[in-house]
Amino acid sequence: MNKKHYTLLALLGIVLVVAGIFYYFTSEKTAPIVNSGLAQPLQAGSKGGVGTFVSDTYKMSMSFSSKYIVAAAELDATTTPNLMVALLLDTPENRDIVDGKVETSREGATGITINVQKNPDGRSPEEWAKQNTNWNISDKILATTTIAGVEGVMFRWSGLYEGASLIATQGKFAYIFAVSWEGASDPIIGDFDQVLASFQFNK
């Protein structure tokens, strides 16, 4: 596992053996953009301080605020998730973490993640939720929700931070969204809602 993968996964609190490459691009005037070098490249751009993230491979697109750094990694087919995307507040510390400059492990920061996993057996969102790591620290209550017109489920959890996970399945993939926050008034909650509102399942 290379240094960048280690720091990204440590940040998300996930212990996985992974292989892949991720890159991130930032600009003082435009939103951060990511291109992970997939076989079918991510299409990215920015306009008016809003970045976009599109993957033909994983049939998804979304937009995000320019106040976030974006990091993405495509993981080896034998591991899950197959695609990991993280949105982190653009701070000097988070830049160092994403860029692999922080050598010591840490407890992590609040953030937004989107994990895409292959779903060859057609498991339901409920099944995915109950095998999710955060389910173990949740209230075990599933609520129904809708993501880009597709029915899914959500649950709340509490660990180092408060958080919520939303899961939907579409086509060959399961899409697992998560957000963590420090307090009920944390702006990241509204930013997460905006990401969900912009999210699209692509054909």
C-alpha positions as CSV (number, residue, x, y, z in Angstrom):
1,M,0.0,0.0,0.0
2,N,1.5,3.3,-1.0
3,K,1.7,6.4,1.2
4,K,-1.2,8.2,-0.4
5,H,-3.5,5.3,0.0
6,Y,-2.5,4.9,3.6
7,T,-3.2,8.5,4.5
8,L,-6.6,8.6,2.7
9,L,-7.7,5.3,4.3
10,A,-6.5,6.4,7.7
11,L,-8.4,9.6,7.3
12,L,-11.6,7.7,6.6
13,G,-11.0,5.2,9.4
14,I,-11.0,2.2,7.1
15,V,-8.4,-0.6,7.2
16,L,-8.1,-2.1,3.8
17,V,-5.4,-3.5,1.5
18,V,-5.7,-1.6,-1.7
19,A,-4.0,-1.0,-5.0
20,G,-4.6,2.0,-7.2
21,I,-3.6,5.6,-7.9
22,F,-5.3,8.8,-7.0
23,Y,-4.6,12.4,-7.9
24,Y,-6.2,15.6,-6.9
25,F,-6.0,19.1,-8.5
26,T,-6.7,22.4,-6.8
27,S,-6.9,26.0,-7.9
28,E,-7.1,29.2,-6.0
29,K,-9.9,30.5,-8.2
30,T,-11.8,27.3,-9.1
31,A,-13.0,24.2,-7.3
32,P,-10.7,21.3,-6.7
33,I,-10.9,18.7,-9.5
34,V,-10.0,15.0,-9.5
35,N,-8.9,12.6,-12.1
36,S,-8.0,9.1,-10.9
37,G,-6.6,7.8,-14.2
38,L,-9.3,5.1,-14.7
39,A,-9.6,3.1,-17.9
40,Q,-12.6,5.3,-18.7
41,P,-11.3,8.6,-17.3
42,L,-13.3,10.7,-14.9
43,Q,-14.6,13.9,-16.5
44,A,-14.1,16.9,-14.3
45,G,-14.5,20.6,-14.5
46,S,-15.4,23.7,-12.6
47,K,-17.6,26.7,-13.1
48,G,-18.5,29.5,-10.7
49,G,-16.7,27.9,-7.7
50,V,-18.4,24.6,-8.1
51,G,-16.5,21.4,-9.1
52,T,-17.9,18.4,-10.9
53,F,-17.1,14.8,-10.7
54,V,-18.2,12.3,-13.4
55,S,-17.3,8.7,-13.9
56,D,-18.5,6.7,-16.9
57,T,-17.2,3.5,-15.4
58,Y,-19.2,3.9,-12.2
59,K,-22.2,5.6,-13.8
60,M,-22.3,8.6,-11.6
61,S,-21.9,12.4,-11.5
62,M,-22.1,15.0,-8.8
63,S,-21.0,18.6,-8.0
64,F,-19.4,20.0,-4.9
65,S,-18.4,23.3,-3.3
66,S,-15.0,24.9,-4.0
67,K,-14.3,24.8,-0.2
68,Y,-13.6,21.1,-0.5
69,I,-10.5,19.1,-1.5
70,V,-11.5,16.0,-3.5
71,A,-9.5,12.7,-3.5
72,A,-10.5,9.6,-5.4
73,A,-9.0,6.1,-5.5
74,E,-10.0,3.1,-7.7
75,L,-9.3,0.0,-5.7
76,D,-8.3,-3.5,-6.8
77,A,-11.2,-5.6,-7.9
78,T,-10.6,-8.1,-5.0
79,T,-11.3,-5.4,-2.5
80,T,-14.2,-3.2,-1.6
81,P,-15.2,-0.5,-2.3
82,N,-14.2,-0.4,-5.9
83,L,-14.3,3.4,-6.0
84,M,-13.7,5.6,-3.1
85,V,-14.3,9.4,-3.2
86,A,-13.7,11.7,-0.3
87,L,-14.6,15.4,0.1
88,L,-12.6,17.2,2.8
89,L,-12.6,20.8,3.8
90,D,-9.8,22.7,2.1
91,T,-7.5,23.3,5.1
92,P,-3.7,23.1,5.2
93,E,-3.9,20.0,7.4
94,N,-6.3,18.2,5.1
95,R,-4.2,19.1,2.1
96,D,-1.2,17.5,3.8
97,I,-3.2,14.4,4.6
98,V,-4.5,13.9,1.0
99,D,-1.0,14.7,-0.4
100,G,0.6,12.1,1.8
101,K,2.7,14.6,3.8
102,V,1.4,13.5,7.2
103,E,3.4,10.4,8.2
104,T,1.7,9.6,11.5
105,S,-1.7,8.1,11.7
106,R,-4.5,10.2,13.2
107,E,-8.1,9.8,14.2
108,G,-9.4,11.4,11.1
109,A,-11.4,14.5,10.2
110,T,-15.1,15.1,9.4
111,G,-15.9,14.7,5.7
112,I,-18.1,13.3,3.0
113,T,-17.5,10.0,1.3
114,I,-19.0,8.2,-1.6
115,N,-18.1,4.5,-2.0
116,V,-19.2,2.5,-5.0
117,Q,-19.1,-1.3,-4.8
118,K,-20.0,-3.9,-7.4
119,N,-23.3,-5.6,-6.7
120,P,-23.3,-8.8,-8.7
121,D,-25.8,-10.6,-6.5
122,G,-28.3,-7.8,-6.6
123,R,-28.3,-7.2,-2.8
124,S,-30.8,-4.7,-1.6
125,P,-29.9,-1.3,0.1
126,E,-31.1,-2.9,3.4
127,E,-28.7,-5.7,3.1
128,W,-25.8,-3.4,2.2
129,A,-26.7,-1.2,5.2
130,K,-26.6,-4.1,7.7
131,Q,-23.1,-5.2,6.5
132,N,-21.7,-1.7,6.6
133,T,-19.1,-1.0,9.2
134,N,-21.0,2.0,10.6
135,W,-24.0,-0.2,11.2
136,N,-22.2,-1.6,14.3
137,I,-22.2,1.9,15.9
138,S,-25.7,2.9,14.7
139,D,-29.1,2.9,16.4
140,K,-30.1,0.0,14.1
141,I,-33.0,2.0,12.7
142,L,-33.3,2.2,8.9
143,A,-35.3,5.0,7.3
144,T,-36.3,5.1,3.6
145,T,-34.9,7.9,1.4
146,T,-34.5,8.8,-2.3
147,I,-31.3,9.5,-4.1
148,A,-31.6,10.9,-7.6
149,G,-35.1,9.3,-7.9
150,V,-33.9,5.9,-6.7
151,E,-35.2,4.5,-3.4
152,G,-32.6,3.8,-0.7
153,V,-32.1,3.6,3.0
154,M,-30.4,5.7,5.6
155,F,-29.3,5.3,9.2
156,R,-27.6,7.4,11.8
157,W,-24.4,6.4,13.7
158,S,-22.3,7.8,16.5
159,G,-18.6,7.2,17.1
160,L,-15.7,9.6,17.1
161,Y,-18.1,12.0,15.3
162,E,-21.8,11.9,14.6
163,G,-22.7,10.6,11.2
164,A,-25.2,9.3,8.7
165,S,-25.0,6.8,5.9
166,L,-27.3,6.6,2.8
167,I,-27.3,3.6,0.5
168,A,-28.9,3.0,-2.9
169,T,-28.4,0.4,-5.5
170,Q,-28.6,1.0,-9.3
171,G,-27.6,-1.2,-12.1
172,K,-24.5,-3.2,-11.3
173,F,-23.4,-1.1,-8.3
174,A,-24.2,-0.1,-4.7
175,Y,-23.6,3.5,-3.8
176,I,-22.8,4.3,-0.2
177,F,-22.8,7.9,0.9
178,A,-21.6,9.0,4.3
179,V,-21.1,12.2,6.2
180,S,-19.6,12.9,9.6
181,W,-20.0,16.1,11.7
182,E,-19.0,17.6,15.0
183,G,-22.2,19.3,16.0
184,A,-25.8,19.8,14.8
185,S,-25.0,23.2,13.3
186,D,-21.9,22.0,11.3
187,P,-22.1,23.4,7.8
188,I,-21.0,20.1,6.3
189,I,-24.5,18.7,6.9
190,G,-25.9,21.2,4.4
191,D,-23.0,20.6,2.0
192,F,-23.8,16.9,2.1
193,D,-27.4,17.7,1.2
194,Q,-26.2,19.7,-1.8
195,V,-24.0,16.9,-3.0
196,L,-27.0,14.5,-2.8
197,A,-29.2,17.0,-4.6
198,S,-26.7,17.2,-7.4
199,F,-26.0,13.5,-7.7
200,Q,-27.1,11.6,-10.8
201,F,-27.0,8.0,-11.9
202,N,-25.7,8.0,-15.4
203,K,-26.5,5.5,-18.2
